[in-house]
């Protein structure tokens, strides 16, 4: 279970990093304001999801 969660977290972190780089290069000319806002919300959701995955991994490791 821990290995599966760690793999999921690693994949999520890769996607988060790509999205962060993408967002840092965007401006109002390349994306609509609404799309930019939605991508930022998506990034926040991904950040929260990563935090929860980390907590679950820590909890499972402590339970061993």
PDBQT receptor file of N, H, CA, C and O in Angstrom, charges set to zero:
ATOM      1  N   UNK A   1       0.819  -1.195   0.000  1.00  0.00    +0.000 N 
ATOM      2  CA  UNK A   1       0.000   0.000   0.000  1.00  0.00    +0.000 C 
ATOM      3  C   UNK A   1       0.863   1.259   0.000  1.00  0.00    +0.000 C 
ATOM      4  O   UNK A   1       0.579   2.218  -0.719  1.00  0.00    +0.000 OA
ATOM      5  N   UNK A   2       1.917   1.248   0.811  1.00  0.00    +0.000 N 
ATOM      6  H   UNK A   2       2.148   0.469   1.394  1.00  0.00    +0.000 HD
ATOM      7  CA  UNK A   2       2.791   2.416   0.899  1.00  0.00    +0.000 C 
ATOM      8  C   UNK A   2       3.465   2.667  -0.445  1.00  0.00    +0.000 C 
ATOM      9  O   UNK A   2       3.535   3.807  -0.906  1.00  0.00    +0.000 OA
ATOM     10  N   UNK A   3       3.956   1.610  -1.068  1.00  0.00    +0.000 N 
ATOM     11  H   UNK A   3       3.898   0.685  -0.693  1.00  0.00    +0.000 HD
ATOM     12  CA  UNK A   3       4.636   1.754  -2.367  1.00  0.00    +0.000 C 
ATOM     13  C   UNK A   3       3.697   2.356  -3.409  1.00  0.00    +0.000 C 
ATOM     14  O   UNK A   3       4.098   3.202  -4.210  1.00  0.00    +0.000 OA
ATOM     15  N   UNK A   4       2.452   1.911  -3.386  1.00  0.00    +0.000 N 
ATOM     16  H   UNK A   4       2.127   1.224  -2.736  1.00  0.00    +0.000 HD
ATOM     17  CA  UNK A   4       1.455   2.421  -4.335  1.00  0.00    +0.000 C 
ATOM     18  C   UNK A   4       1.221   3.916  -4.103  1.00  0.00    +0.000 C 
ATOM     19  O   UNK A   4       1.160   4.692  -5.057  1.00  0.00    +0.000 OA
ATOM     20  N   UNK A   5       1.091   4.313  -2.852  1.00  0.00    +0.000 N 
ATOM     21  H   UNK A   5       1.141   3.683  -2.077  1.00  0.00    +0.000 HD
ATOM     22  CA  UNK A   5       0.882   5.724  -2.524  1.00  0.00    +0.000 C 
ATOM     23  C   UNK A   5       2.108   6.565  -2.879  1.00  0.00    +0.000 C 
ATOM     24  O   UNK A   5       1.980   7.689  -3.366  1.00  0.00    +0.000 OA
ATOM     25  N   UNK A   6       3.294   6.012  -2.633  1.00  0.00    +0.000 N 
ATOM     26  H   UNK A   6       3.398   5.100  -2.238  1.00  0.00    +0.000 HD
ATOM     27  CA  UNK A   6       4.515   6.744  -2.976  1.00  0.00    +0.000 C 
ATOM     28  C   UNK A   6       4.628   6.937  -4.491  1.00  0.00    +0.000 C 
ATOM     29  O   UNK A   6       5.053   7.995  -4.956  1.00  0.00    +0.000 OA
ATOM     30  N   UNK A   7       4.252   5.923  -5.247  1.00  0.00    +0.000 N 
ATOM     31  H   UNK A   7       3.907   5.064  -4.869  1.00  0.00    +0.000 HD
ATOM     32  CA  UNK A   7       4.266   6.040  -6.708  1.00  0.00    +0.000 C 
ATOM     33  C   UNK A   7       3.272   7.103  -7.162  1.00  0.00    +0.000 C 
ATOM     34  O   UNK A   7       3.573   7.924  -8.029  1.00  0.00    +0.000 OA
ATOM     35  N   UNK A   8       2.077   7.074  -6.561  1.00  0.00    +0.000 N 
ATOM     36  H   UNK A   8       1.832   6.407  -5.857  1.00  0.00    +0.000 HD
ATOM     37  CA  UNK A   8       1.049   8.059  -6.904  1.00  0.00    +0.000 C 
ATOM     38  C   UNK A   8       1.523   9.474  -6.583  1.00  0.00    +0.000 C 
ATOM     39  O   UNK A   8       1.304  10.398  -7.366  1.00  0.00    +0.000 OA
ATOM     40  N   UNK A   9       2.167   9.641  -5.440  1.00  0.00    +0.000 N 
ATOM     41  H   UNK A   9       2.345   8.890  -4.803  1.00  0.00    +0.000 HD
ATOM     42  CA  UNK A   9       2.682  10.948  -5.038  1.00  0.00    +0.000 C 
ATOM     43  C   UNK A   9       3.776  11.419  -5.993  1.00  0.00    +0.000 C 
ATOM     44  O   UNK A   9       3.815  12.591  -6.367  1.00  0.00    +0.000 OA
ATOM     45  N   UNK A  10       4.652  10.517  -6.380  1.00  0.00    +0.000 N 
ATOM     46  H   UNK A  10       4.620   9.565  -6.076  1.00  0.00    +0.000 HD
ATOM     47  CA  UNK A  10       5.721  10.877  -7.323  1.00  0.00    +0.000 C 
ATOM     48  C   UNK A  10       5.137  11.346  -8.654  1.00  0.00    +0.000 C 
ATOM     49  O   UNK A  10       5.577  12.355  -9.205  1.00  0.00    +0.000 OA
ATOM     50  N   UNK A  11       4.150  10.620  -9.169  1.00  0.00    +0.000 N 
ATOM     51  H   UNK A  11       3.792   9.801  -8.721  1.00  0.00    +0.000 HD
ATOM     52  CA  UNK A  11       3.507  10.998 -10.425  1.00  0.00    +0.000 C 
ATOM     53  C   UNK A  11       2.780  12.333 -10.293  1.00  0.00    +0.000 C 
ATOM     54  O   UNK A  11       2.823  13.167 -11.197  1.00  0.00    +0.000 OA
ATOM     55  N   UNK A  12       2.115  12.524  -9.160  1.00  0.00    +0.000 N 
ATOM     56  H   UNK A  12       2.080  11.847  -8.425  1.00  0.00    +0.000 HD
ATOM     57  CA  UNK A  12       1.414  13.780  -8.917  1.00  0.00    +0.000 C 
ATOM     58  C   UNK A  12       2.402  14.941  -8.855  1.00  0.00    +0.000 C 
ATOM     59  O   UNK A  12       2.141  16.008  -9.410  1.00  0.00    +0.000 OA
ATOM     60  N   UNK A  13       3.527  14.740  -8.187  1.00  0.00    +0.000 N 
ATOM     61  H   UNK A  13       3.739  13.873  -7.736  1.00  0.00    +0.000 HD
ATOM     62  CA  UNK A  13       4.528  15.807  -8.085  1.00  0.00    +0.000 C 
ATOM     63  C   UNK A  13       5.082  16.181  -9.452  1.00  0.00    +0.000 C 
ATOM     64  O   UNK A  13       5.345  17.355  -9.713  1.00  0.00    +0.000 OA
ATOM     65  N   UNK A  14       5.260  15.203 -10.318  1.00  0.00    +0.000 N 
ATOM     66  H   UNK A  14       5.046  14.250 -10.105  1.00  0.00    +0.000 HD
ATOM     67  CA  UNK A  14       5.715  15.484 -11.681  1.00  0.00    +0.000 C 
ATOM     68  C   UNK A  14       4.700  16.366 -12.397  1.00  0.00    +0.000 C 
ATOM     69  O   UNK A  14       5.068  17.336 -13.059  1.00  0.00    +0.000 OA
ATOM     70  N   UNK A  15       3.432  16.027 -12.262  1.00  0.00    +0.000 N 
ATOM     71  H   UNK A  15       3.132  15.239 -11.725  1.00  0.00    +0.000 HD
ATOM     72  CA  UNK A  15       2.368  16.813 -12.904  1.00  0.00    +0.000 C 
ATOM     73  C   UNK A  15       2.265  18.210 -12.290  1.00  0.00    +0.000 C 
ATOM     74  O   UNK A  15       2.039  19.190 -13.000  1.00  0.00    +0.000 OA
ATOM     75  N   UNK A  16       2.431  18.295 -10.979  1.00  0.00    +0.000 N 
ATOM     76  H   UNK A  16       2.615  17.499 -10.402  1.00  0.00    +0.000 HD
ATOM     77  CA  UNK A  16       2.388  19.600 -10.315  1.00  0.00    +0.000 C 
ATOM     78  C   UNK A  16       3.512  20.495 -10.815  1.00  0.00    +0.000 C 
ATOM     79  O   UNK A  16       3.303  21.679 -11.079  1.00  0.00    +0.000 OA
ATOM     80  N   UNK A  17       4.712  19.919 -10.945  1.00  0.00    +0.000 N 
ATOM     81  H   UNK A  17       4.881  18.958 -10.731  1.00  0.00    +0.000 HD
ATOM     82  CA  UNK A  17       5.854  20.698 -11.417  1.00  0.00    +0.000 C 
ATOM     83  C   UNK A  17       5.643  21.184 -12.844  1.00  0.00    +0.000 C 
ATOM     84  O   UNK A  17       5.959  22.329 -13.169  1.00  0.00    +0.000 OA
ATOM     85  N   UNK A  18       5.109  20.316 -13.695  1.00  0.00    +0.000 N 
ATOM     86  H   UNK A  18       4.852  19.386 -13.431  1.00  0.00    +0.000 HD
ATOM     87  CA  UNK A  18       4.839  20.713 -15.081  1.00  0.00    +0.000 C 
ATOM     88  C   UNK A  18       3.801  21.828 -15.137  1.00  0.00    +0.000 C 
ATOM     89  O   UNK A  18       3.938  22.776 -15.910  1.00  0.00    +0.000 OA
ATOM     90  N   UNK A  19       2.766  21.708 -14.316  1.00  0.00    +0.000 N 
ATOM     91  H   UNK A  19       2.654  20.937 -13.689  1.00  0.00    +0.000 HD
ATOM     92  CA  UNK A  19       1.731  22.736 -14.301  1.00  0.00    +0.000 C 
ATOM     93  C   UNK A  19       2.291  24.050 -13.776  1.00  0.00    +0.000 C 
ATOM     94  O   UNK A  19       1.965  25.113 -14.304  1.00  0.00    +0.000 OA
ATOM     95  N   UNK A  20       3.115  23.996 -12.762  1.00  0.00    +0.000 N 
ATOM     96  H   UNK A  20       3.381  23.133 -12.333  1.00  0.00    +0.000 HD
ATOM     97  CA  UNK A  20       3.733  25.217 -12.220  1.00  0.00    +0.000 C 
ATOM     98  C   UNK A  20       4.570  25.922 -13.271  1.00  0.00    +0.000 C 
ATOM     99  O   UNK A  20       4.485  27.140 -13.431  1.00  0.00    +0.000 OA
ATOM    100  N   UNK A  21       5.383  25.150 -13.992  1.00  0.00    +0.000 N 
ATOM    101  H   UNK A  21       5.453  24.161 -13.863  1.00  0.00    +0.000 HD
ATOM    102  CA  UNK A  21       6.209  25.732 -15.053  1.00  0.00    +0.000 C 
ATOM    103  C   UNK A  21       5.331  26.333 -16.144  1.00  0.00    +0.000 C 
ATOM    104  O   UNK A  21       5.609  27.422 -16.645  1.00  0.00    +0.000 OA
ATOM    105  N   UNK A  22       4.274  25.622 -16.508  1.00  0.00    +0.000 N 
ATOM    106  H   UNK A  22       4.048  24.737 -16.101  1.00  0.00    +0.000 HD
ATOM    107  CA  UNK A  22       3.350  26.113 -17.529  1.00  0.00    +0.000 C 
ATOM    108  C   UNK A  22       2.712  27.422 -17.093  1.00  0.00    +0.000 C 
ATOM    109  O   UNK A  22       2.650  28.376 -17.868  1.00  0.00    +0.000 OA
ATOM    110  N   UNK A  23       2.238  27.466 -15.850  1.00  0.00    +0.000 N 
ATOM    111  H   UNK A  23       2.289  26.690 -15.221  1.00  0.00    +0.000 HD
ATOM    112  CA  UNK A  23       1.580  28.673 -15.343  1.00  0.00    +0.000 C 
ATOM    113  C   UNK A  23       2.542  29.858 -15.277  1.00  0.00    +0.000 C 
ATOM    114  O   UNK A  23       2.144  30.998 -15.518  1.00  0.00    +0.000 OA
ATOM    115  N   UNK A  24       3.795  29.593 -14.953  1.00  0.00    +0.000 N 
ATOM    116  H   UNK A  24       4.119  28.668 -14.756  1.00  0.00    +0.000 HD
ATOM    117  CA  UNK A  24       4.753  30.696 -14.841  1.00  0.00    +0.000 C 
ATOM    118  C   UNK A  24       5.058  31.333 -16.199  1.00  0.00    +0.000 C 
ATOM    119  O   UNK A  24       5.518  32.473 -16.263  1.00  0.00    +0.000 OA
ATOM    120  N   UNK A  25       4.802  30.601 -17.273  1.00  0.00    +0.000 N 
ATOM    121  H   UNK A  25       4.429  29.675 -17.220  1.00  0.00    +0.000 HD
ATOM    122  CA  UNK A  25       5.074  31.111 -18.617  1.00  0.00    +0.000 C 
ATOM    123  C   UNK A  25       3.848  31.741 -19.275  1.00  0.00    +0.000 C 
ATOM    124  O   UNK A  25       3.956  32.331 -20.350  1.00  0.00    +0.000 OA
ATOM    125  N   UNK A  26       2.696  31.621 -18.644  1.00  0.00    +0.000 N 
ATOM    126  H   UNK A  26       2.608  31.142 -17.770  1.00  0.00    +0.000 HD
ATOM    127  CA  UNK A  26       1.453  32.092 -19.260  1.00  0.00    +0.000 C 
ATOM    128  C   UNK A  26       1.192  33.557 -18.961  1.00  0.00    +0.000 C 
ATOM    129  O   UNK A  26       1.651  34.106 -17.959  1.00  0.00    +0.000 OA
ATOM    130  N   UNK A  27       0.453  34.158 -19.847  1.00  0.00    +0.000 N 
ATOM    131  H   UNK A  27       0.080  33.712 -20.660  1.00  0.00    +0.000 HD
ATOM    132  CA  UNK A  27      -0.034  35.511 -19.614  1.00  0.00    +0.000 C 
ATOM    133  C   UNK A  27      -1.424  35.624 -20.243  1.00  0.00    +0.000 C 
ATOM    134  O   UNK A  27      -1.959  34.650 -20.773  1.00  0.00    +0.000 OA
ATOM    135  N   UNK A  28      -1.985  36.797 -20.176  1.00  0.00    +0.000 N 
ATOM    136  H   UNK A  28      -1.550  37.588 -19.746  1.00  0.00    +0.000 HD
ATOM    137  CA  UNK A  28      -3.362  36.981 -20.664  1.00  0.00    +0.000 C 
ATOM    138  C   UNK A  28      -3.490  36.767 -22.165  1.00  0.00    +0.000 C 
ATOM    139  O   UNK A  28      -4.595  36.556 -22.666  1.00  0.00    +0.000 OA
ATOM    140  N   UNK A  29      -2.388  36.818 -22.881  1.00  0.00    +0.000 N 
ATOM    141  H   UNK A  29      -1.491  36.990 -22.474  1.00  0.00    +0.000 HD
ATOM    142  CA  UNK A  29      -2.443  36.638 -24.330  1.00  0.00    +0.000 C 
ATOM    143  C   UNK A  29      -2.568  35.163 -24.719  1.00  0.00    +0.000 C 
ATOM    144  O   UNK A  29      -3.148  34.841 -25.757  1.00  0.00    +0.000 OA
ATOM    145  N   UNK A  30      -2.029  34.275 -23.895  1.00  0.00    +0.000 N 
ATOM    146  H   UNK A  30      -1.558  34.536 -23.052  1.00  0.00    +0.000 HD
ATOM    147  CA  UNK A  30      -2.023  32.857 -24.258  1.00  0.00    +0.000 C 
ATOM    148  C   UNK A  30      -3.206  32.080 -23.683  1.00  0.00    +0.000 C 
ATOM    149  O   UNK A  30      -3.599  31.049 -24.229  1.00  0.00    +0.000 OA
ATOM    150  N   UNK A  31      -3.766  32.569 -22.595  1.00  0.00    +0.000 N 
ATOM    151  H   UNK A  31      -3.446  33.406 -22.152  1.00  0.00    +0.000 HD
ATOM    152  CA  UNK A  31      -4.919  31.906 -21.965  1.00  0.00    +0.000 C 
ATOM    153  C   UNK A  31      -5.954  32.953 -21.572  1.00  0.00    +0.000 C 
ATOM    154  O   UNK A  31      -5.618  34.086 -21.227  1.00  0.00    +0.000 OA
ATOM    155  N   UNK A  32      -7.197  32.553 -21.631  1.00  0.00    +0.000 N 
ATOM    156  H   UNK A  32      -7.469  31.632 -21.911  1.00  0.00    +0.000 HD
ATOM    157  CA  UNK A  32      -8.239  33.461 -21.144  1.00  0.00    +0.000 C 
ATOM    158  C   UNK A  32      -8.107  33.587 -19.625  1.00  0.00    +0.000 C 
ATOM    159  O   UNK A  32      -7.515  32.727 -18.973  1.00  0.00    +0.000 OA
ATOM    160  N   UNK A  33      -8.645  34.631 -19.089  1.00  0.00    +0.000 N 
ATOM    161  H   UNK A  33      -9.126  35.330 -19.619  1.00  0.00    +0.000 HD
ATOM    162  CA  UNK A  33      -8.596  34.845 -17.644  1.00  0.00    +0.000 C 
ATOM    163  C   UNK A  33      -9.273  33.694 -16.903  1.00  0.00    +0.000 C 
ATOM    164  O   UNK A  33      -8.818  33.275 -15.839  1.00  0.00    +0.000 OA
ATOM    165  N   UNK A  34     -10.355  33.193 -17.473  1.00  0.00    +0.000 N 
ATOM    166  H   UNK A  34     -10.724  33.534 -18.337  1.00  0.00    +0.000 HD
ATOM    167  CA  UNK A  34     -11.068  32.093 -16.832  1.00  0.00    +0.000 C 
ATOM    168  C   UNK A  34     -10.229  30.812 -16.838  1.00  0.00    +0.000 C 
ATOM    169  O   UNK A  34     -10.166  30.108 -15.830  1.00  0.00    +0.000 OA
ATOM    170  N   UNK A  35      -9.591  30.511 -17.959  1.00  0.00    +0.000 N 
ATOM    171  H   UNK A  35      -9.642  31.083 -18.778  1.00  0.00    +0.000 HD
ATOM    172  CA  UNK A  35      -8.741  29.324 -18.035  1.00  0.00    +0.000 C 
ATOM    173  C   UNK A  35      -7.574  29.431 -17.055  1.00  0.00    +0.000 C 
ATOM    174  O   UNK A  35      -7.227  28.453 -16.394  1.00  0.00    +0.000 OA
ATOM    175  N   UNK A  36      -6.980  30.595 -16.963  1.00  0.00    +0.000 N 
ATOM    176  H   UNK A  36      -7.262  31.390 -17.501  1.00  0.00    +0.000 HD
ATOM    177  CA  UNK A  36      -5.877  30.799 -16.028  1.00  0.00    +0.000 C 
ATOM    178  C   UNK A  36      -6.347  30.600 -14.584  1.00  0.00    +0.000 C 
ATOM    179  O   UNK A  36      -5.665  29.962 -13.782  1.00  0.00    +0.000 OA
ATOM    180  N   UNK A  37      -7.502  31.144 -14.270  1.00  0.00    +0.000 N 
ATOM    181  H   UNK A  37      -8.056  31.662 -14.921  1.00  0.00    +0.000 HD
ATOM    182  CA  UNK A  37      -8.059  30.986 -12.917  1.00  0.00    +0.000 C 
ATOM    183  C   UNK A  37      -8.323  29.511 -12.621  1.00  0.00    +0.000 C 
ATOM    184  O   UNK A  37      -8.008  29.028 -11.533  1.00  0.00    +0.000 OA
ATOM    185  N   UNK A  38      -8.900  28.795 -13.589  1.00  0.00    +0.000 N 
ATOM    186  H   UNK A  38      -9.156  29.187 -14.472  1.00  0.00    +0.000 HD
ATOM    187  CA  UNK A  38      -9.205  27.381 -13.394  1.00  0.00    +0.000 C 
ATOM    188  C   UNK A  38      -7.940  26.536 -13.235  1.00  0.00    +0.000 C 
ATOM    189  O   UNK A  38      -7.909  25.614 -12.420  1.00  0.00    +0.000 OA
ATOM    190  N   UNK A  39      -6.919  26.840 -13.992  1.00  0.00    +0.000 N 
ATOM    191  H   UNK A  39      -6.944  27.589 -14.654  1.00  0.00    +0.000 HD
ATOM    192  CA  UNK A  39      -5.655  26.109 -13.847  1.00  0.00    +0.000 C 
ATOM    193  C   UNK A  39      -5.015  26.366 -12.479  1.00  0.00    +0.000 C 
ATOM    194  O   UNK A  39      -4.421  25.466 -11.886  1.00  0.00    +0.000 OA
ATOM    195  N   UNK A  40      -5.139  27.587 -11.991  1.00  0.00    +0.000 N 
ATOM    196  H   UNK A  40      -5.621  28.318 -12.473  1.00  0.00    +0.000 HD
ATOM    197  CA  UNK A  40      -4.617  27.889 -10.654  1.00  0.00    +0.000 C 
ATOM    198  C   UNK A  40      -5.397  27.127  -9.582  1.00  0.00    +0.000 C 
ATOM    199  O   UNK A  40      -4.814  26.642  -8.613  1.00  0.00    +0.000 OA
ATOM    200  N   UNK A  41      -6.705  27.025  -9.758  1.00  0.00    +0.000 N 
ATOM    201  H   UNK A  41      -7.178  27.419 -10.546  1.00  0.00    +0.000 HD
ATOM    202  CA  UNK A  41      -7.518  26.238  -8.828  1.00  0.00    +0.000 C 
ATOM    203  C   UNK A  41      -7.123  24.767  -8.885  1.00  0.00    +0.000 C 
ATOM    204  O   UNK A  41      -7.056  24.091  -7.858  1.00  0.00    +0.000 OA
ATOM    205  N   UNK A  42      -6.864  24.280 -10.092  1.00  0.00    +0.000 N 
ATOM    206  H   UNK A  42      -6.919  24.829 -10.926  1.00  0.00    +0.000 HD
ATOM    207  CA  UNK A  42      -6.434  22.890 -10.267  1.00  0.00    +0.000 C 
ATOM    208  C   UNK A  42      -5.111  22.661  -9.534  1.00  0.00    +0.000 C 
ATOM    209  O   UNK A  42      -4.936  21.637  -8.874  1.00  0.00    +0.000 OA
ATOM    210  N   UNK A  43      -4.191  23.599  -9.648  1.00  0.00    +0.000 N 
ATOM    211  H   UNK A  43      -4.332  24.431 -10.185  1.00  0.00    +0.000 HD
ATOM    212  CA  UNK A  43      -2.891  23.487  -8.973  1.00  0.00    +0.000 C 
ATOM    213  C   UNK A  43      -3.078  23.450  -7.468  1.00  0.00    +0.000 C 
ATOM    214  O   UNK A  43      -2.413  22.671  -6.784  1.00  0.00    +0.000 OA
ATOM    215  N   UNK A  44      -3.966  24.274  -6.939  1.00  0.00    +0.000 N 
ATOM    216  H   UNK A  44      -4.506  24.907  -7.495  1.00  0.00    +0.000 HD
ATOM    217  CA  UNK A  44      -4.232  24.274  -5.497  1.00  0.00    +0.000 C 
ATOM    218  C   UNK A  44      -4.808  22.932  -5.045  1.00  0.00    +0.000 C 
ATOM    219  O   UNK A  44      -4.444  22.421  -3.986  1.00  0.00    +0.000 OA
ATOM    220  N   UNK A  45      -5.701  22.370  -5.844  1.00  0.00    +0.000 N 
ATOM    221  H   UNK A  45      -5.997  22.785  -6.704  1.00  0.00    +0.000 HD
ATOM    222  CA  UNK A  45      -6.288  21.069  -5.521  1.00  0.00    +0.000 C 
ATOM    223  C   UNK A  45      -5.213  19.980  -5.545  1.00  0.00    +0.000 C 
ATOM    224  O   UNK A  45      -5.202  19.089  -4.695  1.00  0.00    +0.000 OA
ATOM    225  N   UNK A  46      -4.326  20.058  -6.508  1.00  0.00    +0.000 N 
ATOM    226  H   UNK A  46      -4.335  20.782  -7.199  1.00  0.00    +0.000 HD
ATOM    227  CA  UNK A  46      -3.231  19.090  -6.600  1.00  0.00    +0.000 C 
ATOM    228  C   UNK A  46      -2.304  19.214  -5.388  1.00  0.00    +0.000 C 
ATOM    229  O   UNK A  46      -1.836  18.206  -4.859  1.00  0.00    +0.000 OA
ATOM    230  N   UNK A  47      -2.042  20.436  -4.952  1.00  0.00    +0.000 N 
ATOM    231  H   UNK A  47      -2.422  21.255  -5.382  1.00  0.00    +0.000 HD
ATOM    232  CA  UNK A  47      -1.202  20.665  -3.777  1.00  0.00    +0.000 C 
ATOM    233  C   UNK A  47      -1.829  20.035  -2.538  1.00  0.00    +0.000 C 
ATOM    234  O   UNK A  47      -1.145  19.383  -1.749  1.00  0.00    +0.000 OA
ATOM    235  N   UNK A  48      -3.127  20.234  -2.377  1.00  0.00    +0.000 N 
ATOM    236  H   UNK A  48      -3.682  20.763  -3.019  1.00  0.00    +0.000 HD
ATOM    237  CA  UNK A  48      -3.823  19.671  -1.219  1.00  0.00    +0.000 C 
ATOM    238  C   UNK A  48      -3.820  18.142  -1.281  1.00  0.00    +0.000 C 
ATOM    239  O   UNK A  48      -3.623  17.477  -0.264  1.00  0.00    +0.000 OA
ATOM    240  N   UNK A  49      -4.035  17.595  -2.458  1.00  0.00    +0.000 N 
ATOM    241  H   UNK A  49      -4.195  18.135  -3.285  1.00  0.00    +0.000 HD
ATOM    242  CA  UNK A  49      -4.030  16.158  -2.654  1.00  0.00    +0.000 C 
ATOM    243  C   UNK A  49      -2.655  15.573  -2.305  1.00  0.00    +0.000 C 
ATOM    244  O   UNK A  49      -2.568  14.525  -1.665  1.00  0.00    +0.000 OA
ATOM    245  N   UNK A  50      -1.589  16.251  -2.723  1.00  0.00    +0.000 N 
ATOM    246  H   UNK A  50      -1.659  17.103  -3.242  1.00  0.00    +0.000 HD
ATOM    247  CA  UNK A  50      -0.234  15.803  -2.406  1.00  0.00    +0.000 C 
ATOM    248  C   UNK A  50       0.004  15.814  -0.899  1.00  0.00    +0.000 C 
ATOM    249  O   UNK A  50       0.630  14.906  -0.352  1.00  0.00    +0.000 OA
ATOM    250  N   UNK A  51      -0.493  16.834  -0.246  1.00  0.00    +0.000 N 
ATOM    251  H   UNK A  51      -1.001  17.572  -0.690  1.00  0.00    +0.000 HD
ATOM    252  CA  UNK A  51      -0.336  16.933   1.210  1.00  0.00    +0.000 C 
ATOM    253  C   UNK A  51      -1.029  15.761   1.908  1.00  0.00    +0.000 C 
ATOM    254  O   UNK A  51      -0.480  15.173   2.840  1.00  0.00    +0.000 OA
ATOM    255  N   UNK A  52      -2.232  15.429   1.450  1.00  0.00    +0.000 N 
ATOM    256  H   UNK A  52      -2.677  15.907   0.693  1.00  0.00    +0.000 HD
ATOM    257  CA  UNK A  52      -2.975  14.317   2.043  1.00  0.00    +0.000 C 
ATOM    258  C   UNK A  52      -2.266  12.989   1.782  1.00  0.00    +0.000 C 
ATOM    259  O   UNK A  52      -2.190  12.137   2.667  1.00  0.00    +0.000 OA
ATOM    260  N   UNK A  53      -1.752  12.817   0.579  1.00  0.00    +0.000 N 
ATOM    261  H   UNK A  53      -1.814  13.509  -0.140  1.00  0.00    +0.000 HD
ATOM    262  CA  UNK A  53      -1.012  11.587   0.272  1.00  0.00    +0.000 C 
ATOM    263  C   UNK A  53       0.204  11.445   1.187  1.00  0.00    +0.000 C 
ATOM    264  O   UNK A  53       0.476  10.357   1.694  1.00  0.00    +0.000 OA
ATOM    265  N   UNK A  54       0.938  12.543   1.399  1.00  0.00    +0.000 N 
ATOM    266  H   UNK A  54       0.718  13.427   0.987  1.00  0.00    +0.000 HD
ATOM    267  CA  UNK A  54       2.098  12.513   2.291  1.00  0.00    +0.000 C 
ATOM    268  C   UNK A  54       1.689  12.114   3.706  1.00  0.00    +0.000 C 
ATOM    269  O   UNK A  54       2.365  11.316   4.356  1.00  0.00    +0.000 OA
ATOM    270  N   UNK A  55       0.585  12.673   4.171  1.00  0.00    +0.000 N 
ATOM    271  H   UNK A  55       0.036  13.321   3.643  1.00  0.00    +0.000 HD
ATOM    272  CA  UNK A  55       0.105  12.344   5.517  1.00  0.00    +0.000 C 
ATOM    273  C   UNK A  55      -0.294  10.876   5.619  1.00  0.00    +0.000 C 
ATOM    274  O   UNK A  55      -0.020  10.226   6.628  1.00  0.00    +0.000 OA
ATOM    275  N   UNK A  56      -0.936  10.355   4.584  1.00  0.00    +0.000 N 
ATOM    276  H   UNK A  56      -1.159  10.884   3.764  1.00  0.00    +0.000 HD
ATOM    277  CA  UNK A  56      -1.322   8.943   4.580  1.00  0.00    +0.000 C 
ATOM    278  C   UNK A  56      -0.094   8.037   4.601  1.00  0.00    +0.000 C 
ATOM    279  O   UNK A  56      -0.071   7.032   5.311  1.00  0.00    +0.000 OA
ATOM    280  N   UNK A  57       0.926   8.396   3.821  1.00  0.00    +0.000 N 
ATOM    281  H   UNK A  57       0.907   9.213   3.245  1.00  0.00    +0.000 HD
ATOM    282  CA  UNK A  57       2.161   7.609   3.790  1.00  0.00    +0.000 C 
ATOM    283  C   UNK A  57       2.827   7.620   5.159  1.00  0.00    +0.000 C 
ATOM    284  O   UNK A  57       3.235   6.574   5.665  1.00  0.00    +0.000 OA
ATOM    285  N   UNK A  58       2.937   8.800   5.757  1.00  0.00    +0.000 N 
ATOM    286  H   UNK A  58       2.606   9.649   5.347  1.00  0.00    +0.000 HD
ATOM    287  CA  UNK A  58       3.538   8.910   7.093  1.00  0.00    +0.000 C 
ATOM    288  C   UNK A  58       2.771   8.082   8.111  1.00  0.00    +0.000 C 
ATOM    289  O   UNK A  58       3.370   7.398   8.941  1.00  0.00    +0.000 OA
ATOM    290  N   UNK A  59       1.441   8.143   8.048  1.00  0.00    +0.000 N 
ATOM    291  H   UNK A  59       0.954   8.698   7.374  1.00  0.00    +0.000 HD
ATOM    292  CA  UNK A  59       0.611   7.407   8.991  1.00  0.00    +0.000 C 
ATOM    293  C   UNK A  59       0.808   5.899   8.832  1.00  0.00    +0.000 C 
ATOM    294  O   UNK A  59       0.915   5.178   9.823  1.00  0.00    +0.000 OA
ATOM    295  N   UNK A  60       0.855   5.430   7.605  1.00  0.00    +0.000 N 
ATOM    296  H   UNK A  60       0.768   6.016   6.799  1.00  0.00    +0.000 HD
ATOM    297  CA  UNK A  60       1.060   3.998   7.376  1.00  0.00    +0.000 C 
ATOM    298  C   UNK A  60       2.448   3.547   7.825  1.00  0.00    +0.000 C 
ATOM    299  O   UNK A  60       2.598   2.443   8.347  1.00  0.00    +0.000 OA
ATOM    300  N   UNK A  61       3.449   4.379   7.631  1.00  0.00    +0.000 N 
ATOM    301  H   UNK A  61       3.327   5.276   7.207  1.00  0.00    +0.000 HD
ATOM    302  CA  UNK A  61       4.798   4.029   8.070  1.00  0.00    +0.000 C 
ATOM    303  C   UNK A  61       4.892   3.969   9.595  1.00  0.00    +0.000 C 
ATOM    304  O   UNK A  61       5.589   3.121  10.151  1.00  0.00    +0.000 OA
ATOM    305  N   UNK A  62       4.184   4.874  10.258  1.00  0.00    +0.000 N 
ATOM    306  H   UNK A  62       3.618   5.563   9.806  1.00  0.00    +0.000 HD
ATOM    307  CA  UNK A  62       4.180   4.887  11.725  1.00  0.00    +0.000 C 
ATOM    308  C   UNK A  62       3.444   3.678  12.296  1.00  0.00    +0.000 C 
ATOM    309  O   UNK A  62       3.768   3.208  13.386  1.00  0.00    +0.000 OA
ATOM    310  N   UNK A  63       2.466   3.183  11.569  1.00  0.00    +0.000 N 
ATOM    311  H   UNK A  63       2.203   3.566  10.683  1.00  0.00    +0.000 HD
ATOM    312  CA  UNK A  63       1.646   2.067  12.041  1.00  0.00    +0.000 C 
ATOM    313  C   UNK A  63       2.399   0.732  11.966  1.00  0.00    +0.000 C 
ATOM    314  O   UNK A  63       1.963  -0.257  12.555  1.00  0.00    +0.000 OA
ATOM    315  N   UNK A  64       3.509   0.703  11.254  1.00  0.00    +0.000 N 
ATOM    316  H   UNK A  64       3.863   1.506  10.775  1.00  0.00    +0.000 HD
ATOM    317  CA  UNK A  64       4.276  -0.554  11.103  1.00  0.00    +0.000 C 
ATOM    318  C   UNK A  64       4.931  -0.939  12.390  1.00  0.00    +0.000 C 
ATOM    319  O   UNK A  64       5.613  -1.961  12.455  1.00  0.00    +0.000 OA
TER     320      UNK A  64
